Amino acid sequence: MRDPVYNGIPPLIKHTKKGGMSMDTSAIAGMAMASKTAQLQQSVSMGVMKMSMDNTSDTGQALIDMLNASTQAMEKSITPHLGVNLDVLA
């Protein structure tokens, strides 16, 4: 009798020819390795996502600063006569 394989993962307990059962230690080790690999992949992708979010936040702040600077320059160009002359009476 052949043991079934579920989702590509071999069973941990196998039936022996004598009607008993035996535990497959290599399958346990393989599942532990697969679990650690998945954990590492998740940690790395969370780190990359955090770096991307930080970069997006910095870019957004730079864009806001640039818009504020251009707004101030635009205000000065609309009213060029204000703040140019200083009247002093002696």
PDB file with one MODEL, atoms N, CA, C and O in Angstrom:
MODEL        1
ATOM      1  N   MET A   1       0.841  -1.182   0.000  1.00  0.00           N
ATOM      2  CA  MET A   1       0.000   0.000   0.000  1.00  0.00           C
ATOM      3  C   MET A   1       0.883   1.240   0.000  1.00  0.00           C
ATOM      4  O   MET A   1       1.807   1.365   0.803  1.00  0.00           O
ATOM      5  N   ARG A   2       0.593   2.115  -0.876  1.00  0.00           N
ATOM      6  CA  ARG A   2       1.385   3.325  -1.008  1.00  0.00           C
ATOM      7  C   ARG A   2       0.731   4.451  -0.209  1.00  0.00           C
ATOM      8  O   ARG A   2      -0.484   4.638  -0.273  1.00  0.00           O
ATOM      9  N   ASP A   3       1.553   5.213   0.555  1.00  0.00           N
ATOM     10  CA  ASP A   3       1.025   6.318   1.353  1.00  0.00           C
ATOM     11  C   ASP A   3       0.743   7.509   0.453  1.00  0.00           C
ATOM     12  O   ASP A   3       1.526   7.792  -0.454  1.00  0.00           O
ATOM     13  N   PRO A   4      -0.359   8.213   0.683  1.00  0.00           N
ATOM     14  CA  PRO A   4      -0.692   9.370  -0.151  1.00  0.00           C
ATOM     15  C   PRO A   4       0.208  10.566   0.174  1.00  0.00           C
ATOM     16  O   PRO A   4       0.763  10.661   1.269  1.00  0.00           O
ATOM     17  N   VAL A   5       0.339  11.466  -0.784  1.00  0.00           N
ATOM     18  CA  VAL A   5       1.090  12.706  -0.603  1.00  0.00           C
ATOM     19  C   VAL A   5       0.096  13.852  -0.736  1.00  0.00           C
ATOM     20  O   VAL A   5      -0.605  13.954  -1.743  1.00  0.00           O
ATOM     21  N   TYR A   6       0.030  14.719   0.282  1.00  0.00           N
ATOM     22  CA  TYR A   6      -0.916  15.824   0.287  1.00  0.00           C
ATOM     23  C   TYR A   6      -0.185  17.138   0.015  1.00  0.00           C
ATOM     24  O   TYR A   6       0.729  17.512   0.750  1.00  0.00           O
ATOM     25  N   ASN A   7      -0.588  17.822  -1.026  1.00  0.00           N
ATOM     26  CA  ASN A   7      -0.011  19.123  -1.391  1.00  0.00           C
ATOM     27  C   ASN A   7       1.509  19.073  -1.497  1.00  0.00           C
ATOM     28  O   ASN A   7       2.188  20.036  -1.141  1.00  0.00           O
ATOM     29  N   GLY A   8       2.039  17.973  -1.978  1.00  0.00           N
ATOM     30  CA  GLY A   8       3.481  17.857  -2.166  1.00  0.00           C
ATOM     31  C   GLY A   8       4.247  17.548  -0.903  1.00  0.00           C
ATOM     32  O   GLY A   8       5.475  17.468  -0.941  1.00  0.00           O
ATOM     33  N   ILE A   9       3.555  17.367   0.240  1.00  0.00           N
ATOM     34  CA  ILE A   9       4.210  17.089   1.513  1.00  0.00           C
ATOM     35  C   ILE A   9       4.011  15.611   1.837  1.00  0.00           C
ATOM     36  O   ILE A   9       2.871  15.154   1.929  1.00  0.00           O
ATOM     37  N   PRO A  10       5.088  14.861   2.012  1.00  0.00           N
ATOM     38  CA  PRO A  10       4.924  13.445   2.341  1.00  0.00           C
ATOM     39  C   PRO A  10       4.368  13.291   3.754  1.00  0.00           C
ATOM     40  O   PRO A  10       4.581  14.162   4.597  1.00  0.00           O
ATOM     41  N   PRO A  11       3.668  12.212   4.020  1.00  0.00           N
ATOM     42  CA  PRO A  11       3.108  12.010   5.360  1.00  0.00           C
ATOM     43  C   PRO A  11       4.208  11.733   6.371  1.00  0.00           C
ATOM     44  O   PRO A  11       5.258  11.192   6.024  1.00  0.00           O
ATOM     45  N   LEU A  12       3.963  12.109   7.635  1.00  0.00           N
ATOM     46  CA  LEU A  12       4.947  11.890   8.688  1.00  0.00           C
ATOM     47  C   LEU A  12       4.895  10.455   9.211  1.00  0.00           C
ATOM     48  O   LEU A  12       5.910   9.910   9.645  1.00  0.00           O
ATOM     49  N   ILE A  13       3.722   9.854   9.170  1.00  0.00           N
ATOM     50  CA  ILE A  13       3.567   8.481   9.655  1.00  0.00           C
ATOM     51  C   ILE A  13       3.275   7.594   8.458  1.00  0.00           C
ATOM     52  O   ILE A  13       2.340   7.843   7.696  1.00  0.00           O
ATOM     53  N   LYS A  14       4.086   6.558   8.302  1.00  0.00           N
ATOM     54  CA  LYS A  14       3.925   5.640   7.174  1.00  0.00           C
ATOM     55  C   LYS A  14       3.529   4.253   7.675  1.00  0.00           C
ATOM     56  O   LYS A  14       3.908   3.841   8.772  1.00  0.00           O
ATOM     57  N   HIS A  15       2.780   3.559   6.871  1.00  0.00           N
ATOM     58  CA  HIS A  15       2.391   2.189   7.184  1.00  0.00           C
ATOM     59  C   HIS A  15       3.515   1.248   6.751  1.00  0.00           C
ATOM     60  O   HIS A  15       4.061   1.376   5.656  1.00  0.00           O
ATOM     61  N   THR A  16       3.844   0.317   7.617  1.00  0.00           N
ATOM     62  CA  THR A  16       4.884  -0.668   7.295  1.00  0.00           C
ATOM     63  C   THR A  16       4.248  -1.898   6.662  1.00  0.00           C
ATOM     64  O   THR A  16       3.028  -2.057   6.683  1.00  0.00           O
ATOM     65  N   LYS A  17       5.081  -2.765   6.100  1.00  0.00           N
ATOM     66  CA  LYS A  17       4.586  -3.988   5.453  1.00  0.00           C
ATOM     67  C   LYS A  17       3.965  -4.953   6.458  1.00  0.00           C
ATOM     68  O   LYS A  17       3.102  -5.757   6.107  1.00  0.00           O
ATOM     69  N   LYS A  18       4.408  -4.867   7.706  1.00  0.00           N
ATOM     70  CA  LYS A  18       3.895  -5.781   8.729  1.00  0.00           C
ATOM     71  C   LYS A  18       2.589  -5.280   9.354  1.00  0.00           C
ATOM     72  O   LYS A  18       2.069  -5.913  10.273  1.00  0.00           O
ATOM     73  N   GLY A  19       2.068  -4.187   8.884  1.00  0.00           N
ATOM     74  CA  GLY A  19       0.814  -3.666   9.406  1.00  0.00           C
ATOM     75  C   GLY A  19       0.990  -2.613  10.482  1.00  0.00           C
ATOM     76  O   GLY A  19       0.004  -2.070  10.981  1.00  0.00           O
ATOM     77  N   GLY A  20       2.210  -2.318  10.844  1.00  0.00           N
ATOM     78  CA  GLY A  20       2.466  -1.291  11.851  1.00  0.00           C
ATOM     79  C   GLY A  20       2.656   0.078  11.216  1.00  0.00           C
ATOM     80  O   GLY A  20       2.376   0.279  10.034  1.00  0.00           O
ATOM     81  N   MET A  21       3.131   1.001  12.015  1.00  0.00           N
ATOM     82  CA  MET A  21       3.382   2.355  11.529  1.00  0.00           C
ATOM     83  C   MET A  21       4.776   2.780  11.942  1.00  0.00           C
ATOM     84  O   MET A  21       5.287   2.356  12.979  1.00  0.00           O
ATOM     85  N   SER A  22       5.383   3.614  11.129  1.00  0.00           N
ATOM     86  CA  SER A  22       6.686   4.176  11.477  1.00  0.00           C
ATOM     87  C   SER A  22       6.668   5.665  11.165  1.00  0.00           C
ATOM     88  O   SER A  22       5.949   6.119  10.275  1.00  0.00           O
ATOM     89  N   MET A  23       7.479   6.422  11.918  1.00  0.00           N
ATOM     90  CA  MET A  23       7.521   7.866  11.721  1.00  0.00           C
ATOM     91  C   MET A  23       8.708   8.213  10.826  1.00  0.00           C
ATOM     92  O   MET A  23       9.816   7.720  11.035  1.00  0.00           O
ATOM     93  N   ASP A  24       8.476   9.046   9.848  1.00  0.00           N
ATOM     94  CA  ASP A  24       9.517   9.440   8.900  1.00  0.00           C
ATOM     95  C   ASP A  24      10.208  10.696   9.418  1.00  0.00           C
ATOM     96  O   ASP A  24       9.646  11.787   9.326  1.00  0.00           O
ATOM     97  N   THR A  25      11.415  10.560   9.959  1.00  0.00           N
ATOM     98  CA  THR A  25      12.129  11.706  10.533  1.00  0.00           C
ATOM     99  C   THR A  25      12.631  12.660   9.465  1.00  0.00           C
ATOM    100  O   THR A  25      12.761  13.857   9.722  1.00  0.00           O
ATOM    101  N   SER A  26      12.917  12.152   8.267  1.00  0.00           N
ATOM    102  CA  SER A  26      13.383  13.060   7.212  1.00  0.00           C
ATOM    103  C   SER A  26      12.262  13.990   6.777  1.00  0.00           C
ATOM    104  O   SER A  26      12.518  15.128   6.385  1.00  0.00           O
ATOM    105  N   ALA A  27      11.014  13.513   6.841  1.00  0.00           N
ATOM    106  CA  ALA A  27       9.887  14.388   6.500  1.00  0.00           C
ATOM    107  C   ALA A  27       9.731  15.486   7.542  1.00  0.00           C
ATOM    108  O   ALA A  27       9.411  16.626   7.205  1.00  0.00           O
ATOM    109  N   ILE A  28       9.958  15.144   8.811  1.00  0.00           N
ATOM    110  CA  ILE A  28       9.875  16.151   9.882  1.00  0.00           C
ATOM    111  C   ILE A  28      10.956  17.212   9.676  1.00  0.00           C
ATOM    112  O   ILE A  28      10.688  18.408   9.784  1.00  0.00           O
ATOM    113  N   ALA A  29      12.169  16.769   9.381  1.00  0.00           N
ATOM    114  CA  ALA A  29      13.265  17.715   9.140  1.00  0.00           C
ATOM    115  C   ALA A  29      12.971  18.584   7.923  1.00  0.00           C
ATOM    116  O   ALA A  29      13.242  19.785   7.924  1.00  0.00           O
ATOM    117  N   GLY A  30      12.416  17.966   6.889  1.00  0.00           N
ATOM    118  CA  GLY A  30      12.075  18.734   5.689  1.00  0.00           C
ATOM    119  C   GLY A  30      11.016  19.786   5.966  1.00  0.00           C
ATOM    120  O   GLY A  30      11.089  20.904   5.456  1.00  0.00           O
ATOM    121  N   MET A  31      10.028  19.421   6.780  1.00  0.00           N
ATOM    122  CA  MET A  31       8.983  20.391   7.118  1.00  0.00           C
ATOM    123  C   MET A  31       9.543  21.514   7.981  1.00  0.00           C
ATOM    124  O   MET A  31       9.136  22.667   7.835  1.00  0.00           O
ATOM    125  N   ALA A  32      10.473  21.191   8.877  1.00  0.00           N
ATOM    126  CA  ALA A  32      11.100  22.220   9.707  1.00  0.00           C
ATOM    127  C   ALA A  32      11.904  23.186   8.847  1.00  0.00           C
ATOM    128  O   ALA A  32      11.863  24.398   9.058  1.00  0.00           O
ATOM    129  N   MET A  33      12.637  22.642   7.874  1.00  0.00           N
ATOM    130  CA  MET A  33      13.408  23.495   6.961  1.00  0.00           C
ATOM    131  C   MET A  33      12.480  24.375   6.130  1.00  0.00           C
ATOM    132  O   MET A  33      12.755  25.559   5.933  1.00  0.00           O
ATOM    133  N   ALA A  34      11.380  23.799   5.642  1.00  0.00           N
ATOM    134  CA  ALA A  34      10.430  24.563   4.845  1.00  0.00           C
ATOM    135  C   ALA A  34       9.805  25.682   5.677  1.00  0.00           C
ATOM    136  O   ALA A  34       9.581  26.786   5.180  1.00  0.00           O
ATOM    137  N   SER A  35       9.526  25.386   6.947  1.00  0.00           N
ATOM    138  CA  SER A  35       8.947  26.389   7.843  1.00  0.00           C
ATOM    139  C   SER A  35       9.929  27.535   8.078  1.00  0.00           C
ATOM    140  O   SER A  35       9.545  28.704   8.025  1.00  0.00           O
ATOM    141  N   LYS A  36      11.192  27.203   8.337  1.00  0.00           N
ATOM    142  CA  LYS A  36      12.206  28.247   8.562  1.00  0.00           C
ATOM    143  C   LYS A  36      12.428  29.076   7.294  1.00  0.00           C
ATOM    144  O   LYS A  36      12.614  30.291   7.365  1.00  0.00           O
ATOM    145  N   THR A  37      12.407  28.415   6.142  1.00  0.00           N
ATOM    146  CA  THR A  37      12.575  29.129   4.875  1.00  0.00           C
ATOM    147  C   THR A  37      11.428  30.104   4.660  1.00  0.00           C
ATOM    148  O   THR A  37      11.649  31.244   4.253  1.00  0.00           O
ATOM    149  N   ALA A  38      10.210  29.665   4.931  1.00  0.00           N
ATOM    150  CA  ALA A  38       9.045  30.543   4.775  1.00  0.00           C
ATOM    151  C   ALA A  38       9.122  31.709   5.747  1.00  0.00           C
ATOM    152  O   ALA A  38       8.760  32.835   5.405  1.00  0.00           O
ATOM    153  N   GLN A  39       9.600  31.435   6.976  1.00  0.00           N
ATOM    154  CA  GLN A  39       9.755  32.489   7.977  1.00  0.00           C
ATOM    155  C   GLN A  39      10.781  33.527   7.512  1.00  0.00           C
ATOM    156  O   GLN A  39      10.561  34.731   7.650  1.00  0.00           O
ATOM    157  N   LEU A  40      11.888  33.060   6.968  1.00  0.00           N
ATOM    158  CA  LEU A  40      12.925  33.960   6.474  1.00  0.00           C
ATOM    159  C   LEU A  40      12.412  34.792   5.301  1.00  0.00           C
ATOM    160  O   LEU A  40      12.659  35.996   5.234  1.00  0.00           O
ATOM    161  N   GLN A  41      11.697  34.149   4.378  1.00  0.00           N
ATOM    162  CA  GLN A  41      11.151  34.877   3.237  1.00  0.00           C
ATOM    163  C   GLN A  41      10.190  35.965   3.695  1.00  0.00           C
ATOM    164  O   GLN A  41      10.190  37.069   3.150  1.00  0.00           O
ATOM    165  N   GLN A  42       9.370  35.654   4.695  1.00  0.00           N
ATOM    166  CA  GLN A  42       8.429  36.647   5.197  1.00  0.00           C
ATOM    167  C   GLN A  42       9.169  37.801   5.867  1.00  0.00           C
ATOM    168  O   GLN A  42       8.801  38.960   5.677  1.00  0.00           O
ATOM    169  N   SER A  43      10.201  37.501   6.643  1.00  0.00           N
ATOM    170  CA  SER A  43      10.983  38.553   7.305  1.00  0.00           C
ATOM    171  C   SER A  43      11.659  39.462   6.287  1.00  0.00           C
ATOM    172  O   SER A  43      11.658  40.684   6.436  1.00  0.00           O
ATOM    173  N   VAL A  44      12.232  38.861   5.257  1.00  0.00           N
ATOM    174  CA  VAL A  44      12.909  39.656   4.227  1.00  0.00           C
ATOM    175  C   VAL A  44      11.900  40.533   3.487  1.00  0.00           C
ATOM    176  O   VAL A  44      12.167  41.709   3.241  1.00  0.00           O
ATOM    177  N   SER A  45      10.755  39.976   3.134  1.00  0.00           N
ATOM    178  CA  SER A  45       9.793  40.780   2.390  1.00  0.00           C
ATOM    179  C   SER A  45       9.203  41.885   3.261  1.00  0.00           C
ATOM    180  O   SER A  45       8.866  42.952   2.748  1.00  0.00           O
ATOM    181  N   MET A  46       9.070  41.653   4.572  1.00  0.00           N
ATOM    182  CA  MET A  46       8.610  42.725   5.468  1.00  0.00           C
ATOM    183  C   MET A  46       9.668  43.833   5.553  1.00  0.00           C
ATOM    184  O   MET A  46       9.327  45.015   5.584  1.00  0.00           O
ATOM    185  N   GLY A  47      10.943  43.453   5.590  1.00  0.00           N
ATOM    186  CA  GLY A  47      12.012  44.453   5.620  1.00  0.00           C
ATOM    187  C   GLY A  47      12.045  45.281   4.352  1.00  0.00           C
ATOM    188  O   GLY A  47      12.214  46.499   4.407  1.00  0.00           O
ATOM    189  N   VAL A  48      11.886  44.630   3.209  1.00  0.00           N
ATOM    190  CA  VAL A  48      11.866  45.353   1.927  1.00  0.00           C
ATOM    191  C   VAL A  48      10.663  46.285   1.867  1.00  0.00           C
ATOM    192  O   VAL A  48      10.773  47.413   1.387  1.00  0.00           O
ATOM    193  N   MET A  49       9.508  45.817   2.356  1.00  0.00           N
ATOM    194  CA  MET A  49       8.314  46.657   2.350  1.00  0.00           C
ATOM    195  C   MET A  49       8.506  47.872   3.265  1.00  0.00           C
ATOM    196  O   MET A  49       8.082  48.974   2.918  1.00  0.00           O
ATOM    197  N   LYS A  50       9.138  47.683   4.425  1.00  0.00           N
ATOM    198  CA  LYS A  50       9.390  48.802   5.342  1.00  0.00           C
ATOM    199  C   LYS A  50      10.319  49.821   4.701  1.00  0.00           C
ATOM    200  O   LYS A  50      10.097  51.027   4.812  1.00  0.00           O
ATOM    201  N   MET A  51      11.376  49.332   4.020  1.00  0.00           N
ATOM    202  CA  MET A  51      12.289  50.249   3.331  1.00  0.00           C
ATOM    203  C   MET A  51      11.543  51.027   2.253  1.00  0.00           C
ATOM    204  O   MET A  51      11.768  52.226   2.085  1.00  0.00           O
ATOM    205  N   SER A  52      10.670  50.363   1.531  1.00  0.00           N
ATOM    206  CA  SER A  52       9.895  51.012   0.478  1.00  0.00           C
ATOM    207  C   SER A  52       8.960  52.063   1.066  1.00  0.00           C
ATOM    208  O   SER A  52       8.818  53.152   0.510  1.00  0.00           O
ATOM    209  N   MET A  53       8.327  51.741   2.185  1.00  0.00           N
ATOM    210  CA  MET A  53       7.425  52.707   2.822  1.00  0.00           C
ATOM    211  C   MET A  53       8.189  53.926   3.326  1.00  0.00           C
ATOM    212  O   MET A  53       7.714  55.054   3.192  1.00  0.00           O
ATOM    213  N   ASP A  54       9.380  53.706   3.910  1.00  0.00           N
ATOM    214  CA  ASP A  54      10.201  54.826   4.374  1.00  0.00           C
ATOM    215  C   ASP A  54      10.619  55.708   3.206  1.00  0.00           C
ATOM    216  O   ASP A  54      10.584  56.934   3.301  1.00  0.00           O
ATOM    217  N   ASN A  55      11.015  55.077   2.102  1.00  0.00           N
ATOM    218  CA  ASN A  55      11.420  55.818   0.910  1.00  0.00           C
ATOM    219  C   ASN A  55      10.242  56.626   0.358  1.00  0.00           C
ATOM    220  O   ASN A  55      10.417  57.777  -0.042  1.00  0.00           O
ATOM    221  N   THR A  56       9.054  56.035   0.335  1.00  0.00           N
ATOM    222  CA  THR A  56       7.865  56.730  -0.159  1.00  0.00           C
ATOM    223  C   THR A  56       7.532  57.908   0.735  1.00  0.00           C
ATOM    224  O   THR A  56       7.147  58.973   0.251  1.00  0.00           O
ATOM    225  N   SER A  57       7.678  57.720   2.046  1.00  0.00           N
ATOM    226  CA  SER A  57       7.413  58.807   2.991  1.00  0.00           C
ATOM    227  C   SER A  57       8.392  59.963   2.777  1.00  0.00           C
ATOM    228  O   SER A  57       7.990  61.127   2.773  1.00  0.00           O
ATOM    229  N   ASP A  58       9.681  59.642   2.597  1.00  0.00           N
ATOM    230  CA  ASP A  58      10.684  60.686   2.351  1.00  0.00           C
ATOM    231  C   ASP A  58      10.400  61.418   1.046  1.00  0.00           C
ATOM    232  O   ASP A  58      10.519  62.641   0.978  1.00  0.00           O
ATOM    233  N   THR A  59      10.026  60.677   0.017  1.00  0.00           N
ATOM    234  CA  THR A  59       9.720  61.284  -1.279  1.00  0.00           C
ATOM    235  C   THR A  59       8.505  62.190  -1.174  1.00  0.00           C
ATOM    236  O   THR A  59       8.484  63.273  -1.758  1.00  0.00           O
ATOM    237  N   GLY A  60       7.494  61.753  -0.433  1.00  0.00           N
ATOM    238  CA  GLY A  60       6.291  62.565  -0.238  1.00  0.00           C
ATOM    239  C   GLY A  60       6.611  63.857   0.488  1.00  0.00           C
ATOM    240  O   GLY A  60       6.105  64.916   0.120  1.00  0.00           O
ATOM    241  N   GLN A  61       7.458  63.781   1.531  1.00  0.00           N
ATOM    242  CA  GLN A  61       7.828  64.986   2.270  1.00  0.00           C
ATOM    243  C   GLN A  61       8.628  65.940   1.383  1.00  0.00           C
ATOM    244  O   GLN A  61       8.438  67.154   1.456  1.00  0.00           O
ATOM    245  N   ALA A  62       9.510  65.412   0.556  1.00  0.00           N
ATOM    246  CA  ALA A  62      10.272  66.263  -0.367  1.00  0.00           C
ATOM    247  C   ALA A  62       9.343  66.947  -1.361  1.00  0.00           C
ATOM    248  O   ALA A  62       9.560  68.107  -1.712  1.00  0.00           O
ATOM    249  N   LEU A  63       8.317  66.249  -1.815  1.00  0.00           N
ATOM    250  CA  LEU A  63       7.349  66.834  -2.742  1.00  0.00           C
ATOM    251  C   LEU A  63       6.570  67.957  -2.071  1.00  0.00           C
ATOM    252  O   LEU A  63       6.334  68.995  -2.688  1.00  0.00           O
ATOM    253  N   ILE A  64       6.170  67.767  -0.821  1.00  0.00           N
ATOM    254  CA  ILE A  64       5.461  68.819  -0.086  1.00  0.00           C
ATOM    255  C   ILE A  64       6.345  70.045   0.089  1.00  0.00           C
ATOM    256  O   ILE A  64       5.890  71.173  -0.099  1.00  0.00           O
ATOM    257  N   ASP A  65       7.615  69.826   0.453  1.00  0.00           N
ATOM    258  CA  ASP A  65       8.550  70.950   0.605  1.00  0.00           C
ATOM    259  C   ASP A  65       8.736  71.696  -0.712  1.00  0.00           C
ATOM    260  O   ASP A  65       8.796  72.926  -0.732  1.00  0.00           O
ATOM    261  N   MET A  66       8.825  70.950  -1.807  1.00  0.00           N
ATOM    262  CA  MET A  66       8.993  71.577  -3.115  1.00  0.00           C
ATOM    263  C   MET A  66       7.758  72.404  -3.484  1.00  0.00           C
ATOM    264  O   MET A  66       7.888  73.500  -4.031  1.00  0.00           O
ATOM    265  N   LEU A  67       6.571  71.889  -3.191  1.00  0.00           N
ATOM    266  CA  LEU A  67       5.350  72.638  -3.484  1.00  0.00           C
ATOM    267  C   LEU A  67       5.259  73.908  -2.645  1.00  0.00           C
ATOM    268  O   LEU A  67       4.826  74.949  -3.139  1.00  0.00           O
ATOM    269  N   ASN A  68       5.665  73.828  -1.377  1.00  0.00           N
ATOM    270  CA  ASN A  68       5.658  75.024  -0.530  1.00  0.00           C
ATOM    271  C   ASN A  68       6.613  76.080  -1.065  1.00  0.00           C
ATOM    272  O   ASN A  68       6.285  77.266  -1.086  1.00  0.00           O
ATOM    273  N   ALA A  69       7.789  75.653  -1.494  1.00  0.00           N
ATOM    274  CA  ALA A  69       8.772  76.599  -2.034  1.00  0.00           C
ATOM    275  C   ALA A  69       8.258  77.231  -3.325  1.00  0.00           C
ATOM    276  O   ALA A  69       8.427  78.432  -3.537  1.00  0.00           O
ATOM    277  N   SER A  70       7.635  76.437  -4.180  1.00  0.00           N
ATOM    278  CA  SER A  70       7.131  77.000  -5.434  1.00  0.00           C
ATOM    279  C   SER A  70       5.947  77.927  -5.181  1.00  0.00           C
ATOM    280  O   SER A  70       5.747  78.889  -5.923  1.00  0.00           O
ATOM    281  N   THR A  71       5.161  77.650  -4.143  1.00  0.00           N
ATOM    282  CA  THR A  71       4.044  78.541  -3.794  1.00  0.00           C
ATOM    283  C   THR A  71       4.572  79.887  -3.328  1.00  0.00           C
ATOM    284  O   THR A  71       4.035  80.927  -3.710  1.00  0.00           O
ATOM    285  N   GLN A  72       5.607  79.883  -2.514  1.00  0.00           N
ATOM    286  CA  GLN A  72       6.199  81.142  -2.050  1.00  0.00           C
ATOM    287  C   GLN A  72       6.796  81.920  -3.216  1.00  0.00           C
ATOM    288  O   GLN A  72       6.653  83.141  -3.278  1.00  0.00           O
ATOM    289  N   ALA A  73       7.453  81.242  -4.128  1.00  0.00           N
ATOM    290  CA  ALA A  73       8.028  81.922  -5.293  1.00  0.00           C
ATOM    291  C   ALA A  73       6.924  82.500  -6.164  1.00  0.00           C
ATOM    292  O   ALA A  73       7.082  83.584  -6.725  1.00  0.00           O
ATOM    293  N   MET A  74       5.813  81.790  -6.282  1.00  0.00           N
ATOM    294  CA  MET A  74       4.702  82.262  -7.085  1.00  0.00           C
ATOM    295  C   MET A  74       4.065  83.500  -6.451  1.00  0.00           C
ATOM    296  O   MET A  74       3.685  84.432  -7.161  1.00  0.00           O
ATOM    297  N   GLU A  75       3.947  83.515  -5.129  1.00  0.00           N
ATOM    298  CA  GLU A  75       3.385  84.672  -4.438  1.00  0.00           C
ATOM    299  C   GLU A  75       4.252  85.906  -4.663  1.00  0.00           C
ATOM    300  O   GLU A  75       3.732  87.006  -4.851  1.00  0.00           O
ATOM    301  N   LYS A  76       5.564  85.727  -4.645  1.00  0.00           N
ATOM    302  CA  LYS A  76       6.460  86.855  -4.872  1.00  0.00           C
ATOM    303  C   LYS A  76       6.372  87.352  -6.310  1.00  0.00           C
ATOM    304  O   LYS A  76       6.480  88.555  -6.550  1.00  0.00           O
ATOM    305  N   SER A  77       6.183  86.473  -7.247  1.00  0.00           N
ATOM    306  CA  SER A  77       6.121  86.894  -8.642  1.00  0.00           C
ATOM    307  C   SER A  77       4.791  87.560  -8.973  1.00  0.00           C
ATOM    308  O   SER A  77       4.729  88.361  -9.905  1.00  0.00           O
ATOM    309  N   ILE A  78       3.733  87.254  -8.241  1.00  0.00           N
ATOM    310  CA  ILE A  78       2.428  87.878  -8.488  1.00  0.00           C
ATOM    311  C   ILE A  78       2.415  89.308  -7.974  1.00  0.00           C
ATOM    312  O   ILE A  78       1.826  90.185  -8.607  1.00  0.00           O
ATOM    313  N   THR A  79       3.048  89.555  -6.850  1.00  0.00           N
ATOM    314  CA  THR A  79       3.099  90.906  -6.279  1.00  0.00           C
ATOM    315  C   THR A  79       4.564  91.349  -6.192  1.00  0.00           C
ATOM    316  O   THR A  79       5.129  91.422  -5.100  1.00  0.00           O
ATOM    317  N   PRO A  80       5.168  91.640  -7.330  1.00  0.00           N
ATOM    318  CA  PRO A  80       6.593  91.979  -7.306  1.00  0.00           C
ATOM    319  C   PRO A  80       6.885  93.339  -6.674  1.00  0.00           C
ATOM    320  O   PRO A  80       8.020  93.591  -6.271  1.00  0.00           O
ATOM    321  N   HIS A  81       5.891  94.216  -6.580  1.00  0.00           N
ATOM    322  CA  HIS A  81       6.125  95.540  -6.025  1.00  0.00           C
ATOM    323  C   HIS A  81       6.172  95.548  -4.498  1.00  0.00           C
ATOM    324  O   HIS A  81       6.675  96.503  -3.907  1.00  0.00           O
ATOM    325  N   LEU A  82       5.661  94.508  -3.854  1.00  0.00           N
ATOM    326  CA  LEU A  82       5.679  94.468  -2.397  1.00  0.00           C
ATOM    327  C   LEU A  82       7.037  94.014  -1.897  1.00  0.00           C
ATOM    328  O   LEU A  82       7.604  93.030  -2.372  1.00  0.00           O
ATOM    329  N   GLY A  83       7.547  94.768  -0.915  1.00  0.00           N
ATOM    330  CA  GLY A  83       8.794  94.374  -0.283  1.00  0.00           C
ATOM    331  C   GLY A  83      10.049  94.751  -1.051  1.00  0.00           C
ATOM    332  O   GLY A  83      11.152  94.370  -0.658  1.00  0.00           O
ATOM    333  N   VAL A  84       9.896  95.496  -2.145  1.00  0.00           N
ATOM    334  CA  VAL A  84      11.074  95.861  -2.935  1.00  0.00           C
ATOM    335  C   VAL A  84      11.622  97.212  -2.493  1.00  0.00           C
ATOM    336  O   VAL A  84      12.838  97.384  -2.409  1.00  0.00           O
ATOM    337  N   ASN A  85      10.746  98.173  -2.210  1.00  0.00           N
ATOM    338  CA  ASN A  85      11.184  99.542  -1.862  1.00  0.00           C
ATOM    339  C   ASN A  85      11.043  99.779  -0.369  1.00  0.00           C
ATOM    340  O   ASN A  85      10.126  99.281   0.284  1.00  0.00           O
ATOM    341  N   LEU A  86      11.988 100.558   0.149  1.00  0.00           N
ATOM    342  CA  LEU A  86      11.960 100.941   1.560  1.00  0.00           C
ATOM    343  C   LEU A  86      11.950 102.467   1.625  1.00  0.00           C
ATOM    344  O   LEU A  86      12.897 103.118   1.185  1.00  0.00           O
ATOM    345  N   ASP A  87      10.885 103.028   2.171  1.00  0.00           N
ATOM    346  CA  ASP A  87      10.754 104.492   2.283  1.00  0.00           C
ATOM    347  C   ASP A  87      11.267 104.919   3.649  1.00  0.00           C
ATOM    348  O   ASP A  87      10.775 104.455   4.678  1.00  0.00           O
ATOM    349  N   VAL A  88      12.256 105.806   3.655  1.00  0.00           N
ATOM    350  CA  VAL A  88      12.819 106.320   4.908  1.00  0.00           C
ATOM    351  C   VAL A  88      12.803 107.832   4.827  1.00  0.00           C
ATOM    352  O   VAL A  88      13.310 108.414   3.868  1.00  0.00           O
ATOM    353  N   LEU A  89      12.224 108.468   5.830  1.00  0.00           N
ATOM    354  CA  LEU A  89      12.199 109.938   5.908  1.00  0.00           C
ATOM    355  C   LEU A  89      13.276 110.400   6.876  1.00  0.00           C
ATOM    356  O   LEU A  89      13.408 109.861   7.976  1.00  0.00           O
ATOM    357  N   ALA A  90      14.036 111.387   6.469  1.00  0.00           N
ATOM    358  CA  ALA A  90      15.092 111.870   7.333  1.00  0.00           C
ATOM    359  C   ALA A  90      14.773 113.240   7.833  1.00  0.00           C
ATOM    360  O   ALA A  90      15.556 113.820   8.585  1.00  0.00           O
TER     361      ALA A  90
ENDMDL
END
